[in-house]
Amino acid sequence: MPPAKTLERVVPIGTLAERTGVKVETIRYYEQVGLLPEPERSEGNQRRYGRAHVERLAFIKHARDLGFAVESIRTLLRLSDTPGMACDEAHAIAAEHLDEVRDKIARLRSLEAELARIATVCSGGVAASDCAVIEALADHSHCEHHSH
């Protein structure tokens, strides 16, 4: 996806969504949960977004793309809004998230190995009642990795 284009003027929500690659509903959600400040409104009560909104939305989108939770993003935004603060909390959030990602990768590798094993023991061409895939799915004890 191309990087977010900068806004030279205030724009409606649809234009912001188009330029940032973030859905309108998601932008509204970020406003509701307090990640994105409420924009000014036009005389017709339409939301109007400026450059600060697109920059903050790009930050949020990048953090979400990296898998950070909304509460972590809220804290990171607070730290970003207070540049004089030490970054210890940001480091702790990133390190904790990295540990979570590594745990998830380990679980996925275990699943991959188990699925590969199941797929190789089933040669196909037999009745479903004799199928190794069906047996493994019906009885978890047939799996080598019980942790998934």
DSSP file (Angstrom, degrees, kcal/mol; ACC not computed):
  #  RESIDUE AA STRUCTURE BP1 BP2  ACC     N-H-->O    O-->H-N    N-H-->O    O-->H-N    TCO  KAPPA ALPHA  PHI   PSI    X-CA   Y-CA   Z-CA
    1    1 A M              0   0    0      0, 0.0     3,-0.1     0, 0.0    20,-0.0   0.000 360.0 360.0 360.0 136.4    0.0    0.0    0.0
    2    2 A P        -     0   0    0      0, 0.0     3,-0.1     0, 0.0     0, 0.0  -0.301 360.0 -92.3 -67.9 154.4    1.4    3.4   -0.9
    3    3 A P        -     0   0    0      0, 0.0    18,-0.1     0, 0.0     2,-0.1  -0.263  53.9 -84.4 -64.4 155.1    2.3    5.8    2.0
    4    4 A A        -     0   0    0     16,-0.1     2,-0.2    -3,-0.1    16,-0.2  -0.354  44.5-127.2 -60.9 134.2   -0.4    8.2    3.2
    5    5 A K        -     0   0    0     14,-1.1     2,-0.1    -3,-0.1    -1,-0.1  -0.574  26.5-110.9 -80.4 146.7   -0.5   11.4    1.1
    6    6 A T        -     0   0    0     -2,-0.2     2,-0.5     1,-0.1    -1,-0.1  -0.474  26.2-126.4 -77.2 151.9   -0.2   14.6    3.0
    7    7 A L        -     0   0    0     -2,-0.1    44,-0.2     1,-0.1     3,-0.1  -0.858  17.1-169.4-100.2 129.3   -3.3   16.8    3.2
    8    8 A E  S    S+     0   0    0     -2,-0.5     2,-0.3    42,-0.1    -1,-0.1   0.694  75.7   8.7 -87.3 -20.9   -2.9   20.4    2.1
    9    9 A R  S    S-     0   0    0     40,-0.1     2,-0.2    41,-0.1    40,-0.1  -0.830  99.6 -65.9-145.6 179.2   -6.3   21.4    3.4
   10   10 A V        -     0   0    0     -2,-0.3    40,-0.2    40,-0.1    -2,-0.1  -0.556  54.7-174.6 -76.3 142.3   -9.1   20.1    5.4
   11   11 A V  B     -A   49   0A   0     38,-2.2    38,-3.3    -2,-0.2    -4,-0.0  -0.914  25.7-100.4-134.8 158.5  -10.9   17.2    3.8
   12   12 A P     >  -     0   0    0      0, 0.0     4,-2.1     0, 0.0     3,-0.4  -0.267  43.5 -99.1 -74.0 168.4  -14.0   15.0    4.5
   13   13 A I  H  > S+     0   0    0     34,-0.4     4,-2.7     1,-0.2     5,-0.2   0.836 120.2  57.4 -59.2 -37.2  -13.7   11.5    6.0
   14   14 A G  H  > S+     0   0    0      2,-0.2     4,-2.3     1,-0.2    -1,-0.2   0.895 108.1  46.7 -62.8 -40.1  -14.0    9.8    2.6
   15   15 A T  H  > S+     0   0    0     -3,-0.4     4,-2.5     2,-0.2    -1,-0.2   0.904 111.9  50.9 -68.3 -41.4  -11.0   11.6    1.2
   16   16 A L  H  X S+     0   0    0     -4,-2.1     4,-1.8     2,-0.2     6,-0.3   0.928 111.2  48.9 -60.2 -44.6   -9.0   10.9    4.4
   17   17 A A  H  X>S+     0   0    0     -4,-2.7     4,-2.0     1,-0.2     5,-0.8   0.925 112.5  47.8 -60.7 -45.6   -9.9    7.2    4.1
   18   18 A E  H  <5S+     0   0    0     -4,-2.3    -1,-0.2     1,-0.2    -2,-0.2   0.903 114.2  46.0 -62.7 -42.6   -8.9    7.1    0.5
   19   19 A R  H  <5S+     0   0    0     -4,-2.5   -14,-1.1     1,-0.2    -1,-0.2   0.752 121.8  35.4 -75.9 -24.3   -5.6    8.8    1.0
   20   20 A T  H  <5S-     0   0    0     -4,-1.8    -2,-0.2     2,-0.2    -1,-0.2   0.606 100.3-123.7-105.0 -14.2   -4.6    6.8    4.1
   21   21 A G  T  <5 +     0   0    0     -4,-2.0     2,-0.5     1,-0.3    -3,-0.2   0.707  69.7 128.6  76.4  19.0   -6.0    3.4    3.1
   22   22 A V      < -     0   0    0     -5,-0.8    -1,-0.3    -6,-0.3    -2,-0.2  -0.927  62.8-114.3-109.4 130.6   -8.0    3.2    6.4
   23   23 A K     >  -     0   0    0     -2,-0.5     4,-2.3     1,-0.1     3,-0.2  -0.250  19.5-120.4 -64.1 149.0  -11.8    2.5    6.1
   24   24 A V  H  > S+     0   0    0      1,-0.2     4,-2.4     2,-0.2     5,-0.2   0.902 114.8  52.6 -54.0 -45.3  -14.3    5.2    7.1
   25   25 A E  H  > S+     0   0    0      1,-0.2     4,-2.1     2,-0.2    -1,-0.2   0.865 108.5  50.7 -61.8 -36.1  -15.7    2.9    9.8
   26   26 A T  H  > S+     0   0    0     -3,-0.2     4,-2.6     2,-0.2    -1,-0.2   0.894 108.0  51.9 -70.0 -40.0  -12.3    2.4   11.2
   27   27 A I  H  X S+     0   0    0     -4,-2.3     4,-1.8     2,-0.2    -2,-0.2   0.934 110.9  48.1 -60.4 -45.7  -11.6    6.1   11.3
   28   28 A R  H  X S+     0   0    0     -4,-2.4     4,-2.5     1,-0.2    -2,-0.2   0.898 110.3  52.4 -61.8 -40.1  -14.9    6.6   13.2
   29   29 A Y  H  X S+     0   0    0     -4,-2.1     4,-2.4     1,-0.2     6,-0.2   0.933 106.7  52.3 -61.2 -46.0  -14.0    3.8   15.6
   30   30 A Y  H  <>S+     0   0    0     -4,-2.6     5,-2.0     1,-0.2     6,-1.8   0.849 110.8  48.9 -60.5 -33.7  -10.6    5.4   16.3
   31   31 A E  H ><5S+     0   0    0     -4,-1.8     3,-1.2     4,-0.2    -1,-0.2   0.932 109.8  51.5 -67.8 -45.6  -12.4    8.6   17.1
   32   32 A Q  H 3<5S+     0   0    0     -4,-2.5    -2,-0.2     1,-0.3    -1,-0.2   0.862 112.4  44.9 -61.2 -37.7  -14.9    6.8   19.4
   33   33 A V  T 3<5S-     0   0    0     -4,-2.4    -1,-0.3    -5,-0.1    -2,-0.2   0.430 117.5-111.8 -90.6   2.8  -12.1    5.1   21.4
   34   34 A G  T < 5S+     0   0    0     -3,-1.2    -3,-0.2    -4,-0.3    -2,-0.1   0.596  86.2 114.5  84.9  11.6  -10.1    8.3   21.7
   35   35 A L  S   <S+     0   0    0     -5,-2.0    -4,-0.2    -6,-0.2    -5,-0.1   0.856  80.4  40.5 -78.9 -35.0   -7.1    7.4   19.5
   36   36 A L  S    S-     0   0    0     -6,-1.8    -2,-0.3    -9,-0.1    -1,-0.2  -0.956  93.5-120.3-115.6 125.8   -8.0   10.0   16.9
   37   37 A P        -     0   0    0      0, 0.0    -6,-0.1     0, 0.0    -5,-0.1  -0.287  37.0 -94.5 -65.5 149.7   -9.2   13.4   18.1
   38   38 A E        -     0   0    0     -7,-0.1     3,-0.1     1,-0.1     2,-0.1  -0.406  46.5-131.7 -59.7 133.4  -12.6   14.6   16.9
   39   39 A P        -     0   0    0      0, 0.0    10,-0.2     0, 0.0    -1,-0.1  -0.327  25.2 -89.9 -81.9 169.3  -12.2   16.7   13.8
   40   40 A E  E     -B   48   0B   0      8,-1.0     8,-2.5    -2,-0.1     2,-0.4  -0.339  44.2-129.2 -68.0 162.6  -13.8   20.1   13.2
   41   41 A R  E     -B   47   0B   0      6,-0.2     6,-0.2    -3,-0.1    -1,-0.0  -0.910  10.0-128.0-118.9 146.1  -17.2   20.0   11.5
   42   42 A S    >   -     0   0    0      4,-2.6     3,-2.2    -2,-0.4     6,-0.0  -0.239  40.6 -93.8 -77.9 175.1  -18.4   21.9    8.5
   43   43 A E  T 3  S+     0   0    0      1,-0.3    -1,-0.1     2,-0.1    -2,-0.0   0.820 131.9  54.5 -60.4 -29.4  -21.6   24.0    8.5
   44   44 A G  T 3  S-     0   0    0      2,-0.1    -1,-0.3     1,-0.0    -2,-0.0   0.278 123.5-109.3 -85.9  10.7  -23.3   20.8    7.1
   45   45 A N    <   +     0   0    0     -3,-2.2     2,-0.3     1,-0.2    -2,-0.1   0.679  69.2 148.0  69.1  22.0  -21.9   18.9   10.1
   46   46 A Q        -     0   0    0      1,-0.1    -4,-2.6   -34,-0.0    -1,-0.2  -0.656  54.3-107.8 -84.0 143.1  -19.4   16.9    8.0
   47   47 A R  E     -B   41   0B   0     -2,-0.3     2,-0.4    -6,-0.2   -34,-0.4  -0.442  32.3-160.0 -66.1 142.2  -16.1   15.9    9.6
   48   48 A R  E     -B   40   0B   0     -8,-2.5    -8,-1.0   -36,-0.2     2,-0.3  -0.980   6.1-163.3-130.8 119.6  -13.2   17.9    8.3
   49   49 A Y  B     -A   11   0A   0    -38,-3.3   -38,-2.2    -2,-0.4     2,-0.2  -0.788   4.1-167.9-108.0 144.0   -9.7   16.5    8.8
   50   50 A G    >>  -     0   0    0     -2,-0.3     4,-1.7   -40,-0.2     3,-0.5  -0.475  45.3 -76.5-115.8-170.9   -6.3   18.2    8.5
   51   51 A R  H 3> S+     0   0    0      1,-0.2     4,-2.3     2,-0.2     5,-0.2   0.860 125.2  58.2 -58.3 -40.5   -2.7   17.3    8.3
   52   52 A A  H 3> S+     0   0    0      1,-0.2     4,-2.2     2,-0.2    -1,-0.2   0.877 105.8  51.1 -60.8 -36.6   -2.4   16.5   12.1
   53   53 A H  H <> S+     0   0    0     -3,-0.5     4,-2.9     2,-0.2    -1,-0.2   0.925 109.5  48.5 -65.8 -44.1   -5.2   13.9   11.7
   54   54 A V  H  X S+     0   0    0     -4,-1.7     4,-2.1     1,-0.2    -2,-0.2   0.884 112.2  49.4 -66.9 -36.0   -3.5   12.2    8.7
   55   55 A E  H  X S+     0   0    0     -4,-2.3     4,-1.8     2,-0.2    -1,-0.2   0.920 114.2  44.5 -67.4 -42.9   -0.2   12.0   10.6
   56   56 A R  H  X S+     0   0    0     -4,-2.2     4,-2.5    -5,-0.2    -2,-0.2   0.900 112.8  51.8 -67.4 -40.0   -1.8   10.6   13.7
   57   57 A L  H  X S+     0   0    0     -4,-2.9     4,-2.9     1,-0.2    -2,-0.2   0.879 107.3  53.0 -64.2 -37.6   -3.9    8.1   11.6
   58   58 A A  H  X S+     0   0    0     -4,-2.1     4,-2.4     2,-0.2    -1,-0.2   0.906 109.5  49.3 -63.1 -41.2   -0.7    7.0    9.9
   59   59 A F  H  X S+     0   0    0     -4,-1.8     4,-2.5     2,-0.2    -2,-0.2   0.944 113.5  45.9 -60.1 -49.6    0.9    6.3   13.3
   60   60 A I  H  X S+     0   0    0     -4,-2.5     4,-2.7     1,-0.2    -2,-0.2   0.927 112.9  49.7 -60.9 -46.5   -2.2    4.4   14.4
   61   61 A K  H  X S+     0   0    0     -4,-2.9     4,-2.9     2,-0.2    -1,-0.2   0.912 111.3  48.7 -61.2 -43.9   -2.3    2.4   11.2
   62   62 A H  H  X S+     0   0    0     -4,-2.4     4,-1.6     2,-0.2    -1,-0.2   0.929 112.3  48.5 -62.6 -44.6    1.3    1.4   11.4
   63   63 A A  H  <>S+     0   0    0     -4,-2.5     5,-2.4     1,-0.2    -2,-0.2   0.908 113.1  47.4 -62.5 -41.8    1.0    0.3   15.0
   64   64 A R  H ><5S+     0   0    0     -4,-2.7     3,-1.8     1,-0.2    -2,-0.2   0.907 107.8  55.8 -65.2 -41.3   -2.1   -1.7   14.1
   65   65 A D  H 3<5S+     0   0    0     -4,-2.9    -1,-0.2     1,-0.3    -2,-0.2   0.833 106.3  51.9 -59.5 -31.3   -0.3   -3.3   11.1
   66   66 A L  T 3<5S-     0   0    0     -4,-1.6    -1,-0.3    -5,-0.2    -2,-0.2   0.481 123.7-109.1 -83.2  -2.9    2.4   -4.4   13.6
   67   67 A G  T < 5 +     0   0    0     -3,-1.8    -3,-0.2     1,-0.3    -2,-0.1   0.565  60.9 157.8  91.2   9.4   -0.3   -5.9   15.8
   68   68 A F      < -     0   0    0     -5,-2.4    -1,-0.3     1,-0.1     2,-0.1  -0.422  42.0-117.1 -67.7 142.4   -0.3   -3.5   18.7
   69   69 A A     >  -     0   0    0     -2,-0.1     4,-2.5     1,-0.1     5,-0.2  -0.360  24.8-108.6 -74.3 158.5   -3.5   -3.5   20.8
   70   70 A V  H  > S+     0   0    0      1,-0.2     4,-2.6     2,-0.2     5,-0.2   0.898 119.4  51.9 -56.3 -44.1   -5.6   -0.4   21.0
   71   71 A E  H  > S+     0   0    0      1,-0.2     4,-1.9     2,-0.2    -1,-0.2   0.880 109.6  49.4 -64.3 -36.9   -4.6    0.2   24.7
   72   72 A S  H  > S+     0   0    0      2,-0.2     4,-2.7     1,-0.2    -1,-0.2   0.911 111.0  50.0 -66.1 -41.4   -0.9   -0.1   23.8
   73   73 A I  H  X S+     0   0    0     -4,-2.5     4,-2.9     2,-0.2     5,-0.2   0.900 107.0  55.3 -63.4 -40.1   -1.4    2.4   20.9
   74   74 A R  H  X S+     0   0    0     -4,-2.6     4,-2.2     1,-0.2    -1,-0.2   0.931 110.9  44.5 -57.6 -45.7   -3.2    4.8   23.3
   75   75 A T  H  X S+     0   0    0     -4,-1.9     4,-2.4     2,-0.2    -2,-0.2   0.917 112.9  50.7 -65.6 -43.4   -0.1    4.7   25.6
   76   76 A L  H  X S+     0   0    0     -4,-2.7     4,-2.5     1,-0.2    -2,-0.2   0.881 110.3  50.0 -63.3 -38.0    2.3    5.1   22.7
   77   77 A L  H  X S+     0   0    0     -4,-2.9     4,-2.3     2,-0.2    -1,-0.2   0.906 108.8  52.3 -65.6 -41.0    0.3    8.1   21.4
   78   78 A R  H  < S+     0   0    0     -4,-2.2     4,-0.5    -5,-0.2    -2,-0.2   0.918 111.8  46.2 -60.3 -42.7    0.4    9.6   24.8
   79   79 A L  H >< S+     0   0    0     -4,-2.4     3,-1.0     1,-0.2     6,-0.3   0.902 111.2  52.0 -65.9 -40.5    4.1    9.2   24.9
   80   80 A S  H 3< S+     0   0    0     -4,-2.5    -2,-0.2     1,-0.3    -1,-0.2   0.852 107.2  53.2 -63.0 -34.7    4.4   10.6   21.4
   81   81 A D  T 3< S+     0   0    0     -4,-2.3    -1,-0.3     1,-0.2    -2,-0.2   0.589 109.5  51.4 -76.5 -10.2    2.4   13.6   22.5
   82   82 A T    X   +     0   0    0     -3,-1.0     3,-2.1    -4,-0.5    -1,-0.2  -0.677  68.2 176.2-125.9  75.2    4.8   14.2   25.4
   83   83 A P  T 3  S+     0   0    0      0, 0.0    -1,-0.1     0, 0.0    -2,-0.1   0.678  72.9  64.3 -60.5 -19.7    8.3   14.2   23.7
   84   84 A G  T 3  S+     0   0    0      2,-0.0     2,-0.1     3,-0.0     3,-0.1   0.609  81.7 100.8 -79.5 -10.5   10.1   15.0   26.9
   85   85 A M  S <  S-     0   0    0     -3,-2.1     2,-0.1    -6,-0.3    -3,-0.0  -0.393  83.1-103.4 -74.2 151.0    9.1   11.8   28.6
   86   86 A A        -     0   0    0      1,-0.1     3,-0.5    -2,-0.1     4,-0.2  -0.386  23.5-131.8 -67.7 152.4   11.6    8.9   28.8
   87   87 A C  S  > S+     0   0    0      1,-0.2     4,-2.7     2,-0.1     5,-0.2   0.220  75.6 110.6 -94.5  16.5   10.8    6.1   26.4
   88   88 A D  H  > S+     0   0    0      1,-0.2     4,-2.5     2,-0.2    -1,-0.2   0.899  79.7  48.8 -56.1 -42.4   11.1    3.3   29.0
   89   89 A E  H  > S+     0   0    0     -3,-0.5     4,-2.3     2,-0.2    -1,-0.2   0.899 110.7  50.1 -67.3 -39.7    7.3    2.6   28.8
   90   90 A A  H  > S+     0   0    0     -4,-0.2     4,-2.5     2,-0.2    -2,-0.2   0.915 111.3  49.7 -63.1 -42.3    7.4    2.5   24.9
   91   91 A H  H  X S+     0   0    0     -4,-2.7     4,-2.9     1,-0.2     5,-0.2   0.922 110.4  50.1 -61.5 -44.2   10.3    0.1   25.1
   92   92 A A  H  X S+     0   0    0     -4,-2.5     4,-2.4    -5,-0.2    -2,-0.2   0.898 110.9  49.3 -62.8 -40.7    8.4   -2.1   27.6
   93   93 A I  H  X S+     0   0    0     -4,-2.3     4,-2.3     2,-0.2    -1,-0.2   0.934 113.9  45.5 -63.8 -46.1    5.3   -2.2   25.4
   94   94 A A  H  X S+     0   0    0     -4,-2.5     4,-2.5     2,-0.2    -2,-0.2   0.908 113.6  49.3 -65.0 -41.7    7.4   -3.1   22.3
   95   95 A A  H  X S+     0   0    0     -4,-2.9     4,-2.1     2,-0.2    -1,-0.2   0.909 111.8  48.4 -65.3 -41.7    9.3   -5.8   24.1
   96   96 A E  H  X S+     0   0    0     -4,-2.4     4,-2.1    -5,-0.2    -1,-0.2   0.915 112.4  48.6 -64.0 -42.4    6.2   -7.3   25.5
   97   97 A H  H  X S+     0   0    0     -4,-2.3     4,-2.6     1,-0.2    -2,-0.2   0.897 108.6  54.0 -65.4 -39.2    4.5   -7.3   22.1
   98   98 A L  H  X S+     0   0    0     -4,-2.5     4,-2.6     1,-0.2    -1,-0.2   0.913 107.6  50.7 -60.2 -42.7    7.6   -8.9   20.6
   99   99 A D  H  X S+     0   0    0     -4,-2.1     4,-2.3     2,-0.2    -1,-0.2   0.912 110.4  49.7 -60.5 -42.4    7.4  -11.7   23.2
  100  100 A E  H  X S+     0   0    0     -4,-2.1     4,-2.3     2,-0.2    -2,-0.2   0.909 111.0  49.1 -62.8 -42.4    3.8  -12.2   22.3
  101  101 A V  H  X S+     0   0    0     -4,-2.6     4,-2.6     2,-0.2    -2,-0.2   0.915 110.7  50.2 -64.0 -42.9    4.6  -12.4   18.5
  102  102 A R  H  X S+     0   0    0     -4,-2.6     4,-2.2     2,-0.2    -1,-0.2   0.896 110.2  50.2 -63.6 -39.5    7.4  -14.8   19.2
  103  103 A D  H  X S+     0   0    0     -4,-2.3     4,-2.3     2,-0.2    -1,-0.2   0.920 111.1  49.1 -62.4 -43.1    5.0  -17.0   21.2
  104  104 A K  H  X S+     0   0    0     -4,-2.3     4,-2.6     1,-0.2    -2,-0.2   0.902 109.5  51.7 -63.8 -41.2    2.5  -16.9   18.4
  105  105 A I  H  X S+     0   0    0     -4,-2.6     4,-2.5     2,-0.2    -1,-0.2   0.912 108.8  51.3 -61.6 -42.3    5.1  -17.8   15.8
  106  106 A A  H  X S+     0   0    0     -4,-2.2     4,-2.0     2,-0.2    -2,-0.2   0.918 111.0  47.8 -61.8 -43.2    6.2  -20.8   18.0
  107  107 A R  H  X S+     0   0    0     -4,-2.3     4,-2.4     1,-0.2    -2,-0.2   0.908 111.8  50.3 -63.9 -40.8    2.5  -22.0   18.2
  108  108 A L  H  X S+     0   0    0     -4,-2.6     4,-2.7     2,-0.2    -2,-0.2   0.881 108.5  52.1 -65.2 -37.7    2.1  -21.5   14.4
  109  109 A R  H  X S+     0   0    0     -4,-2.5     4,-2.5     2,-0.2    -1,-0.2   0.895 109.4  50.2 -64.5 -38.5    5.3  -23.6   13.8
  110  110 A S  H  X S+     0   0    0     -4,-2.0     4,-2.3     2,-0.2    -2,-0.2   0.921 111.6  47.8 -63.9 -43.8    3.9  -26.3   15.9
  111  111 A L  H  X S+     0   0    0     -4,-2.4     4,-2.9     2,-0.2     5,-0.2   0.910 110.6  52.2 -62.3 -42.1    0.6  -26.2   14.0
  112  112 A E  H  X S+     0   0    0     -4,-2.7     4,-2.5     1,-0.2    -2,-0.2   0.930 110.2  48.0 -60.2 -45.7    2.5  -26.3   10.7
  113  113 A A  H  X S+     0   0    0     -4,-2.5     4,-2.4     2,-0.2    -1,-0.2   0.913 113.2  47.6 -62.7 -42.8    4.5  -29.3   11.8
  114  114 A E  H  X S+     0   0    0     -4,-2.3     4,-2.7     2,-0.2    -2,-0.2   0.922 112.8  47.9 -66.0 -43.7    1.4  -31.2   12.9
  115  115 A L  H  X S+     0   0    0     -4,-2.9     4,-2.7     2,-0.2    -2,-0.2   0.894 111.6  50.6 -64.1 -38.9   -0.5  -30.4    9.8
  116  116 A A  H  X S+     0   0    0     -4,-2.5     4,-2.0    -5,-0.2    -1,-0.2   0.916 111.4  48.6 -63.7 -42.4    2.4  -31.5    7.6
  117  117 A R  H  X S+     0   0    0     -4,-2.4     4,-1.7     2,-0.2    -2,-0.2   0.936 113.3  46.5 -62.6 -46.5    2.6  -34.7    9.6
  118  118 A I  H  X S+     0   0    0     -4,-2.7     4,-1.0     1,-0.2    -2,-0.2   0.917 112.1  50.9 -62.2 -43.2   -1.1  -35.4    9.2
  119  119 A A  H  < S+     0   0    0     -4,-2.7    -1,-0.2     1,-0.2    -2,-0.2   0.848 110.4  49.3 -65.3 -33.7   -1.0  -34.5    5.5
  120  120 A T  H  < S+     0   0    0     -4,-2.0    -1,-0.2     1,-0.2    -2,-0.2   0.802 107.0  53.6 -78.8 -27.5    1.9  -36.9    4.8
  121  121 A V  H  < S+     0   0    0     -4,-1.7     2,-0.7    -5,-0.2    -1,-0.2   0.684  98.5  73.6 -79.6 -14.8    0.3  -39.9    6.6
  122  122 A C     <  +     0   0    0     -4,-1.0    -1,-0.1    -5,-0.2     3,-0.1  -0.871  55.1 175.8-100.0 114.7   -2.8  -39.5    4.5
  123  123 A S        -     0   0    0     -2,-0.7    -1,-0.1     1,-0.2    -4,-0.0   0.497  37.3-133.2 -94.6  -3.7   -2.2  -40.7    1.0
  124  124 A G  S    S+     0   0    0      1,-0.1    -1,-0.2     3,-0.1     3,-0.1  -0.106  75.8  90.3  75.8 176.7   -5.8  -40.3   -0.1
  125  125 A G  S    S+     0   0    0      1,-0.3     2,-0.3    -3,-0.1    -1,-0.1   0.546  70.0 103.7  75.3   7.2   -7.7  -42.9   -2.0
  126  126 A V  S    S-     0   0    0      1,-0.1    -1,-0.3     2,-0.0     5,-0.1  -0.737  82.3 -84.1-114.1 167.4   -9.1  -44.6    1.1
  127  127 A A    >   -     0   0    0     -2,-0.3     3,-2.2     1,-0.1     4,-0.3  -0.367  39.5-115.5 -66.0 148.4  -12.5  -44.5    2.6
  128  128 A A  G >  S+     0   0    0      1,-0.3     3,-1.3     2,-0.2     6,-0.1   0.817 115.6  65.0 -55.6 -31.3  -13.1  -41.6    5.0
  129  129 A S  G 3  S+     0   0    0      1,-0.3    -1,-0.3     5,-0.1    -2,-0.0   0.722 108.9  39.3 -65.9 -19.6  -13.5  -44.1    7.8
  130  130 A D  G <  S+     0   0    0     -3,-2.2     2,-0.3     4,-0.0    -1,-0.3   0.261  86.8 126.7-109.2   9.0   -9.8  -45.0    7.3
  131  131 A C    <>  -     0   0    0     -3,-1.3     4,-2.3    -4,-0.3     5,-0.2  -0.540  52.0-151.0 -77.2 126.5   -8.5  -41.5    6.6
  132  132 A A  H  > S+     0   0    0     -2,-0.3     4,-2.5     2,-0.2     5,-0.2   0.832  97.0  54.8 -64.9 -33.6   -5.6  -40.4    8.9
  133  133 A V  H  > S+     0   0    0      2,-0.2     4,-2.2     1,-0.2    -1,-0.2   0.949 110.1  45.4 -64.9 -48.1   -6.7  -36.7    8.6
  134  134 A I  H  > S+     0   0    0      1,-0.2     4,-2.2     2,-0.2    -2,-0.2   0.909 113.4  50.6 -61.9 -42.7  -10.2  -37.5    9.9
  135  135 A E  H  X S+     0   0    0     -4,-2.3     4,-1.9     1,-0.2     7,-0.2   0.923 110.7  48.4 -61.0 -45.2   -8.8  -39.7   12.7
  136  136 A A  H  < S+     0   0    0     -4,-2.5     6,-0.3     1,-0.2     7,-0.2   0.884 114.0  46.1 -64.9 -38.5   -6.4  -37.0   13.8
  137  137 A L  H  < S+     0   0    0     -4,-2.2    -1,-0.2     1,-0.2    -2,-0.2   0.835 113.9  48.8 -73.6 -31.3   -9.1  -34.4   13.9
  138  138 A A  H  < S+     0   0    0     -4,-2.2     2,-0.5     1,-0.2    -2,-0.2   0.781 119.9  35.4 -77.8 -27.4  -11.5  -36.7   15.7
  139  139 A D    ><  -     0   0    0     -4,-1.9     3,-2.3    -5,-0.2    -1,-0.2  -0.907  64.8-162.4-134.9 104.5   -9.1  -37.7   18.4
  140  140 A H  G >  S+     0   0    0     -2,-0.5     3,-1.8     1,-0.3    -1,-0.1   0.716  86.0  74.1 -60.2 -21.8   -6.6  -35.2   19.6
  141  141 A S  G 3  S+     0   0    0      1,-0.3    -1,-0.3     3,-0.0    -5,-0.1   0.686  84.5  67.1 -67.6 -15.5   -4.4  -38.0   21.1
  142  142 A H  G <  S+     0   0    0     -3,-2.3    -1,-0.3    -6,-0.3     2,-0.2   0.658  84.5  93.4 -75.2 -15.1   -3.4  -38.8   17.6
  143  143 A C    <   -     0   0    0     -3,-1.8     3,-0.1    -4,-0.2   -29,-0.0  -0.533  67.8-150.1 -79.9 144.0   -1.5  -35.5   17.4
  144  144 A E  S    S+     0   0    0      1,-0.2     2,-0.8    -2,-0.2    -1,-0.1   0.804  91.1  54.1 -78.4 -30.9    2.1  -35.3   18.3
  145  145 A H    >   +     0   0    0      1,-0.1     3,-0.8   -35,-0.1    -1,-0.2  -0.863  60.7 175.4-109.7  98.8    1.8  -31.7   19.5
  146  146 A H  T 3   +     0   0    0     -2,-0.8    -1,-0.1     1,-0.2    -2,-0.0   0.494  65.3  81.4 -81.3  -2.2   -1.0  -31.5   22.1
  147  147 A S  T 3         0   0    0      1,-0.2    -1,-0.2   -40,-0.0   -37,-0.0   0.522 360.0 360.0 -84.9  -4.0   -0.3  -27.9   22.9
  148  148 A H    <         0   0    0     -3,-0.8    -1,-0.2   -38,-0.1    -2,-0.1   0.485 360.0 360.0 -94.8 360.0   -2.2  -26.4   19.9
